[in-house]
Amino acid sequence: KKSSSYATYCLELAQQEYSLVGVVPSQLAAAACYLTGKQTGSILWSETLEHYTGFREEELIETVRVMYNLVASSTPNSRLTAVRRKYSQVKHHEVAKMELLSMTFPTHY
């Protein structure tokens, strides 16, 4: 499914980002779900997702911002292209080729 591929794409990009090394895996997964929902329009953060992930939206925003910037900077001309090439394939629903929707991030809650 496209949403699953997009979330996995975000997570694989996150593995290459030094600033995310100290982020617990469950928070990375929740941030990938959040970003996927925003980009595909399939999921909006809700009390249900908050309950099952254990993270409130405001706890995820900084990780989501970094992840969003990773996706935005993953271009055919960027230095690290293996993940982008992988997720540009049909079997991964070509999620790396999706147009990145603009997002605004709150400065504080």
N, C-alpha and C positions, 0 to 999 in steps of 0.2 A: 504494500500500500504506500501511496505517495507520502503521507504524513510520517510513517515509520522511517522511510528512506531519508526524509529531510532531517528528522531528529538525529538519526545516526550520522548523517553528513556533518551536522553541527558538532556532535560529540567527537568525531574523528578530527575535525579541524581544531577542536579544543585541546586535543592531546598534543598538538604541536605548539601550544601557547604557554610560554613560561609563566606568565602572570596567573594562570589558572592551576598551577601545580598544587597549591595549598588548598584548593577547593575540594570539599568532600565529593565523592562520586554521586551520591544521591542528590546533591545540589546541582551538579552539572547536568544530571538527567532531568531534573525538574526545570532547569533553565532551558534546556533543549526542547522540552515539551511546551514551555511557555512561548518560546520564539517560534516554534513550528505552528502553534495555534494562531499566533498573530500573522504569520506569513501565509498560511494556507487558508485562514478563515474558518478552520475546522473546530478549533477549541478556544474558548475564552477562559481565562483563569477564574475559577469558581471556588466556592466553599468546599465542594466535593474534592477538587484537585488539591486544595490546601490541606484538607483532612488526610488524603491518601499519600501525599508527598511529604507532609510535615513542614512545608514552607509557605509563608505568606508572600504575597506578591512583592512587597517592599524588601523582603530578604533576598529576592532573586534578581532585582533590577540591575545591580552592578554586574553580575555574572552574565545576564542577558545582554547588557550593553557591550561587553567584551566579545561575546559570541556573535552578536550582530555585526560588529566591526570586523571580525574574522571572516564571516561570510561575505561581507561587502568588499574586503580586500582580496578575496580569493578569485583572481581573474586569470584568464589564459596567459597573461604576461607576468604574473607574480612569480616569486622565487620558488616557492614550494607548490607544485602543481599535481602531485600524484593523487591526492584526495579529490581534487576538483575533477581530474580526468576520470577517476573511478565513478564518481557520482554524476558524470555527464552521460553515462551509458544508459541505454534503454532499460536494462534489467534493474536499474536503480531509479527508474522513472525520470531520468534526466533532471534531477532536482538541483544540481549545480548550475543548470542553465536558467532556472526560474528567475524572473525579475524580482529583485529584492524590493519589497515595499518599504516606503519610508516609515520610520518609527520615531516618535518623540519619547524621551525618557524624563520622568520627573526628577528634579534636583533633590527633592526631599519629600517625605510623607508627613 
